[in-house]
């Protein structure tokens, strides 16, 4: 089940105004666009999120590299630079 979030009243009002003005089909679309924009403006946040997904075994190292936009070797270097040890072997969820 998706986790519910509470937006500050002002932000919710502004986003609903954008929906009413036709910029978005609904509030969910506005929130998704805002999050994508955040990750594009702050790529270090996207890298951190992808690393967490990788560490939790949700994605493979090749998928993680693809999501960050680097080669697998470059992603391995990112992990090393952040002091993260790679686990070698199967990472698939059961």
ABEGO torsion letter per residue (X at the ends): XBBBBBBBAAAAAAAAAAAAAGABABAAAAAAAAAAAAAAABAAAAAAAAAAAAAAGABBAAAAAAAAGBBAAAAAAAAAAAGBBBBBEBABBX
